[in-house]
Protein backbone atom coordinates (compact mmCIF):
# COMPACT_ATOMS: atom_id res chain seq x y z
CA UNK A 1 0.00 0.00 0.00
CA UNK A 2 1.22 3.49 -0.84
CA UNK A 3 2.61 5.65 1.91
CA UNK A 4 1.09 9.10 2.08
CA UNK A 5 2.74 12.10 3.71
CA UNK A 6 1.26 14.90 5.76
CA UNK A 7 0.28 17.84 3.58
CA UNK A 8 0.10 15.74 0.41
CA UNK A 9 -2.63 16.69 -2.08
CA UNK A 10 -4.83 13.68 -2.90
CA UNK A 11 -7.83 12.79 -5.07
CA UNK A 12 -10.48 10.86 -3.10
CA UNK A 13 -13.24 8.62 -4.38
CA UNK A 14 -16.82 9.24 -3.18
CA UNK A 15 -17.49 7.99 0.35
CA UNK A 16 -20.62 7.70 2.49
CA UNK A 17 -21.32 11.45 2.49
CA UNK A 18 -19.61 12.91 -0.57
CA UNK A 19 -21.27 11.76 -3.81
CA UNK A 20 -18.52 12.74 -6.30
CA UNK A 21 -14.72 12.68 -6.32
CA UNK A 22 -13.05 15.38 -4.28
CA UNK A 23 -9.54 16.69 -3.69
CA UNK A 24 -8.07 17.18 -0.25
CA UNK A 25 -4.88 17.57 1.73
CA UNK A 26 -3.76 14.90 4.20
CA UNK A 27 -3.71 16.14 7.80
CA UNK A 28 -3.13 12.81 9.59
CA UNK A 29 -2.28 9.31 8.39
CA UNK A 30 -3.69 6.20 10.05
CA UNK A 31 -2.91 2.53 9.32
CA UNK A 32 -5.59 2.04 6.65
CA UNK A 33 -7.06 5.52 6.28
CA UNK A 34 -6.24 9.22 6.30
CA UNK A 35 -7.78 12.36 7.78
CA UNK A 36 -8.28 14.76 4.87
CA UNK A 37 -9.21 18.43 4.63
CA UNK A 38 -11.50 18.84 1.62
CA UNK A 39 -10.28 21.47 -0.87
CA UNK A 40 -12.01 20.72 -4.18
CA UNK A 41 -15.48 19.28 -4.60
CA UNK A 42 -18.37 19.12 -7.06
CA UNK A 43 -21.18 21.68 -6.86
CA UNK A 44 -23.65 18.98 -5.81
CA UNK A 45 -21.48 18.22 -2.74
CA UNK A 46 -21.28 21.79 -1.46
CA UNK A 47 -23.71 21.19 1.42
CA UNK A 48 -22.13 17.78 2.18
CA UNK A 49 -18.66 19.35 2.44
CA UNK A 50 -20.03 22.08 4.72
CA UNK A 51 -21.75 19.46 6.91
CA UNK A 52 -18.39 17.69 7.29
CA UNK A 53 -16.76 21.05 8.14
CA UNK A 54 -14.56 20.39 5.07
CA UNK A 55 -12.87 17.40 6.78
CA UNK A 56 -13.31 13.62 6.54
CA UNK A 57 -11.57 10.30 7.14
CA UNK A 58 -11.20 8.18 4.02
CA UNK A 59 -9.79 4.69 3.36
CA UNK A 60 -6.35 4.62 1.71
CA UNK A 61 -7.72 2.32 -1.01
CA UNK A 62 -9.98 5.23 -2.09
CA UNK A 63 -7.12 7.77 -2.32
CA UNK A 64 -4.79 8.57 -5.22
CA UNK A 65 -2.14 11.29 -5.45
CA UNK A 66 -3.38 14.48 -7.10
CA UNK A 67 -1.13 16.14 -9.63
CA UNK A 68 -3.32 19.07 -10.70
CA UNK A 69 -2.78 22.46 -9.15
CA UNK A 70 -5.70 24.29 -7.58
CA UNK A 71 -7.48 26.69 -9.93
CA UNK A 72 -10.81 28.51 -9.93
CA UNK A 73 -10.47 28.99 -6.20
CA UNK A 74 -13.52 29.39 -3.96
CA UNK A 75 -13.35 30.37 -0.31
CA UNK A 76 -14.57 27.96 2.43
CA UNK A 77 -16.64 30.23 4.66
CA UNK A 78 -16.10 28.47 7.99
CA UNK A 79 -12.42 27.62 7.72
CA UNK A 80 -11.08 30.61 5.80
CA UNK A 81 -9.24 28.36 3.32
CA UNK A 82 -9.22 28.26 -0.46
CA UNK A 83 -10.97 25.43 -2.33
CA UNK A 84 -11.75 24.68 -5.95
CA UNK A 85 -15.14 23.57 -7.13
CA UNK A 86 -14.85 20.63 -9.55
CA UNK A 87 -17.44 20.91 -12.31
N, C-alpha and C positions, 0 to 999 in steps of 0.2 A: 504494500500500500504506500502511496506517495506521502512524503513528509511535507507538511505545510508549515510555513513560518508566520510568526506574528506580523501583522501589517500587510500580509500578502493579499493582493486583489484576486478574487475568485468569482467564477460563474457558478451559480447554484441552480439545480433543478427544482421544479415546484415541490413544495412539501405540503403538510396538512393545511396550512393557512394560505400561503401564497399559491396562486393558480398558474402563474407563468414563471419562466426563468427570471432570475434576478442576479445582480452583481453586488458583491459585498467585500468588506475587508475583515480579515481574520483578527479577532481580538484575544481569543484564547483557544488553545488546541487541547482536545481530550483524546483518549485512546482511539475511539472510533467515530468521533464527531468534532465539530468546531463551533465556537461561538462567533457569530458573524454580525457585523453592523451592515445593514442594508443601505447601499448607495444608489443603485439603479434598479428600476422596476417598471413594469408595464402600467399603463394608465388604469387598467381594470383592478390593479392591486394597490392602488393608492390608499384606500381605507384600511386594507389588510396590513400594509406596512405601518401605518399610523397606529393601528391597534397593537402591533408588536413593539411599538416605540422604536421602530427601525432597527430592531435586533432580533436574532433568532439563533437557535442551535440547529445544525444540520449535519446529517451523516456524511462522513468523508466520501462514501461511494457516490454521493450526489453532488460532489464538488469537482470542478476542473479549474485550472489556472486561467485567469483572464489576461488577455494580451492587449485588449483595446484600451485606449486612454479615455477618460471621462470627457464627454462633450455635451452640449445642450444642457447645461447644469441647471438644476432646480434646487431651491433651498428647502431643507427639512425644517418645518416651523418649530418643532419642539426641541430639537437638538442643536440647531444653528450650524448644521453641516451641509455641504453641497452634495447633491445627488443628481443623477441623470435619469430621465424617464425613457424607458425603452419602448419604442412604438412598433 
